[in-house]
Amino acid sequence: MTTSSQNAAQFSGLILLTGQDKPGLAHALFEALSPFSVAVLDIDQIIIKDRLILTVQISLNPAHQSAIEEDLNTLAANLEVDIAAVFSTSATPATKPTSHAIKITSAKLHPKHLMQIAGALLEAGGNIEDLSRIGSDPLEILLKVSGISAVTIQTVIASVASGTEFSITNAV
């Protein structure tokens, strides 16, 4: 299941597992996929308030789609989670772009603060690649931003953070 071209189209499945987080969910998902000739192309997971959101993109032989769907449905019932899968021909996932980290710290972060930051980054040509909580009390959010230089990010930080209830710094 290897391709010689970065942009080669291949048949893939995007699997979304959601539910109450508990030990063994990722293991069970990969155990269910193990009998098949598949390859993991991309993966991401978040846990918020004991709720798991796990996404996995796999490449596969289209002939195996029905069997994989059946096994995923059985797994979902056995684990008492929700599993959704979408299968299609798509390009190989692109290499993740180089990104710069920004840390936002606030005792109380309001959506308008994130709107201001995201809007300023967008206006400067940036794209938020990842957004995650890294600390509590005060709340600390880490943003990974691509598409703009570190110098531009410094300018954005300076323009957005002045006179606000939160602080923004470059994270290492």
Secondary structure as GFF3:
##gff-version 3
##sequence-region A 1 172
A	DSSP	beta_strand	9	20	.	.	.	ID=ss1
A	DSSP	alpha_helix	25	33	.	.	.	ID=ss2
A	DSSP	beta_strand	39	48	.	.	.	ID=ss3
A	DSSP	beta_strand	51	59	.	.	.	ID=ss4
A	DSSP	three_ten_helix	62	64	.	.	.	ID=ss5
A	DSSP	alpha_helix	65	79	.	.	.	ID=ss6
A	DSSP	beta_strand	82	91	.	.	.	ID=ss7
A	DSSP	beta_strand	99	106	.	.	.	ID=ss8
A	DSSP	alpha_helix	111	123	.	.	.	ID=ss9
A	DSSP	beta_strand	127	135	.	.	.	ID=ss10
A	DSSP	beta_strand	139	146	.	.	.	ID=ss11
A	DSSP	alpha_helix	150	161	.	.	.	ID=ss12
A	DSSP	beta_strand	166	170	.	.	.	ID=ss13
###
